[in-house]
Amino acid sequence: MSHLLPSLLRSVPSFPDDLPAFGVGEAPEDPVDLFEGWLSQAIDAGVLAPHAMTLSTSGPDGVVTARTLILKDIDERGWVFASRDDGVKARDLGANPFAALTFFWPALGRQVRVTGPVRQLPQADGEADFLARPPESRAAAFVGHQSEPLGSREEYAAAYADAVARLAENPRLVARTWNTWAVAADTVEFWQASPDRAHVRLQYRLHNRAWERGLLWP
Ligand SMILES: Cc1cc2nc3c(=O)[nH]c(=O)nc-3n(C[C@H](O)[C@H](O)[C@H](O)COP(=O)(O)O)c2cc1C
């Protein structure tokens, strides 16, 4: 075990010195508008995978799991993501249809947290998302067995090659297991780091179908 780890962990910087200001007084009424502004700024700042988020779920036994996913859209149904319907997250959501999403954009010292109930969207949405994926991602989604133990990399390579061949034969082929879900946000929290550690937290809460806003202690 390394003795260097604690000092190494203490020495790494989290944020640049120069951080954007967060004028909470000018925050829009709808958190999605603020999110879109922050996402654009993350893209402009060159943040890699600014659309990547941690999806946290819990299963029937209360065990919590989290993984990174790509945000696909935000519409009247919620914050949309796409995945297989036979993996751990789908199993968790089937048992407990609530989730949290977390975005982290270190270059800007920003975090966004979303919570809410989740529902699976119609199969047609999953098909549209599947067909919009690049060919290699479609093949990867076709392989199946996600999160099951894998015997060897060769086994995967053979299954992937088989999926590539099937899709080459029929490019309109859709993996039935590919689906989309939407998190209907009931809280959205915006966290802005400040060089003096007086970090700013603004939370939106849905109350009687209207958004209420309030600051949180950092
Ligand atoms: C940056 C990044 C983006 C990812 N995007 C997705 C995605 O959009 N959909 C997906 O099913 N898995 C995606 N993954 C893989 C998941 O993190 C995870 O390994 C997989 O979905 C299995 O999760 P589960 O076993 O908890 O269901 C992504 C991984 C990374 C690192």
The ligand as an SDF file (V2000), in Angstrom:
LIG
                    3D

 31 33  0  0  0  0  0  0  0  0999 V2000
  -18.1730    8.9310  -20.9550 C   0  0  0  0  0  0  0  0  0  0  0  0
  -19.0370    7.6820  -20.9140 C   0  0  0  0  0  0  0  0  0  0  0  0
  -20.2670    7.6900  -21.5280 C   0  0  0  0  0  0  0  0  0  0  0  0
  -21.0940    6.5690  -21.4940 C   0  0  0  0  0  0  0  0  0  0  0  0
  -22.3180    6.6500  -22.0810 N   0  0  0  0  0  0  0  0  0  0  0  0
  -23.1680    5.6000  -21.9900 C   0  0  0  0  0  0  0  0  0  0  0  0
  -24.5050    5.7050  -22.4930 C   0  0  0  0  0  0  0  0  0  0  0  0
  -24.9440    6.7550  -22.9970 O   0  0  0  0  0  0  0  0  0  0  0  0
  -25.3020    4.5960  -22.3800 N   0  0  0  0  0  0  0  0  0  0  0  0
  -24.8720    3.4210  -21.7880 C   0  0  0  0  0  0  0  0  0  0  0  0
  -25.6440    2.4780  -21.7200 O   0  0  0  0  0  0  0  0  0  0  0  0
  -23.6320    3.3210  -21.2610 N   0  0  0  0  0  0  0  0  0  0  0  0
  -22.7630    4.3690  -21.3570 C   0  0  0  0  0  0  0  0  0  0  0  0
  -21.5010    4.2760  -20.7980 N   0  0  0  0  0  0  0  0  0  0  0  0
  -21.1360    3.0030  -20.1040 C   0  0  0  0  0  0  0  0  0  0  0  0
  -21.7570    3.0190  -18.6840 C   0  0  0  0  0  0  0  0  0  0  0  0
  -20.9870    3.8540  -17.8290 O   0  0  0  0  0  0  0  0  0  0  0  0
  -21.8530    1.6130  -18.0400 C   0  0  0  0  0  0  0  0  0  0  0  0
  -20.6020    0.9730  -18.0570 O   0  0  0  0  0  0  0  0  0  0  0  0
  -22.8770    0.7140  -18.7420 C   0  0  0  0  0  0  0  0  0  0  0  0
  -24.0180    1.4450  -19.1640 O   0  0  0  0  0  0  0  0  0  0  0  0
  -23.3010   -0.4350  -17.8060 C   0  0  0  0  0  0  0  0  0  0  0  0
  -23.9760    0.0810  -16.6820 O   0  0  0  0  0  0  0  0  0  0  0  0
  -24.8780   -0.8020  -15.6880 P   0  0  0  0  0  0  0  0  0  0  0  0
  -24.2130   -2.1500  -15.5830 O   0  0  0  0  0  0  0  0  0  0  0  0
  -24.8330   -0.0840  -14.3930 O   0  0  0  0  0  0  0  0  0  0  0  0
  -26.2580   -0.8870  -16.2530 O   0  0  0  0  0  0  0  0  0  0  0  0
  -20.6550    5.3880  -20.8260 C   0  0  0  0  0  0  0  0  0  0  0  0
  -19.4080    5.3770  -20.1860 C   0  0  0  0  0  0  0  0  0  0  0  0
  -18.6220    6.5240  -20.2200 C   0  0  0  0  0  0  0  0  0  0  0  0
  -17.2920    6.5050  -19.4810 C   0  0  0  0  0  0  0  0  0  0  0  0
  1  2  1  0
  2  3  1  0
  2 30  2  0
  3  4  2  0
  4  5  1  0
  4 28  1  0
  5  6  2  0
  6  7  1  0
  6 13  1  0
  7  8  2  0
  7  9  1  0
  9 10  1  0
 10 11  2  0
 10 12  1  0
 12 13  2  0
 13 14  1  0
 14 15  1  0
 14 28  1  0
 15 16  1  0
 16 17  1  0
 16 18  1  0
 18 19  1  0
 18 20  1  0
 20 21  1  0
 20 22  1  0
 22 23  1  0
 23 24  1  0
 24 25  2  0
 24 26  1  0
 24 27  1  0
 28 29  2  0
 29 30  1  0
 30 31  1  0
M  END
$$$$
